[in-house]
Amino acid sequence: MIIEERYYICHPGRSQEFLTIFEEGCLAIQARILGCFIGMWETEIGGDLSQIVHMWGYTDLEDRARRRTKLFKNKAYMKQVARLLPCVMTMENRILVPARFSPVGGSDPHTGAGAIRVTL
């Protein structure tokens, strides 16, 4: 399993607009095509208060590439992306590989108190 972690810095005052467009126009399409939506977060304290982070899980890089190619061919999704882009100042992306003991995607996951499980 790999996890894609994506950061957006929104223009000041546009974070809530971004979240609304994403929730109402993008999420259902992405969830159907990409599969494993892990979550989306906003910065509350510290750092850039216009930052939004979301994560998606994939089997491997080939799975990610295949699913994202299909997503970008979806006309309804691309229409929503066009609405989102004016809200965004910068984007960053990175691929995370879970440690063996990670409860999310690890080969020998910790299952004790506080552990969560995300499966593909």
HELIX and SHEET records of a PDB file:
HELIX    1   1 SER A   15  ILE A   21  1                                   7    
HELIX    2   2 PHE A   22  CYS A   26  3                                   5    
HELIX    3   3 LEU A   27  LEU A   34  1                                   8    
HELIX    4   4 LEU A   61  PHE A   72  1                                  12    
HELIX    5   5 LYS A   75  LEU A   84  1                                  10    
HELIX    6   6 LEU A   85  CYS A   87  5                                   3    
SHEET    1   A 4 CYS A  36  GLU A  42  0                                        
SHEET    2   A 4 GLN A  51  TYR A  58 -1                                        
SHEET    3   A 4 ILE A   2  CYS A  10 -1                                        
SHEET    4   A 4 VAL A  88  LEU A  96 -1                                        
END                                                                             
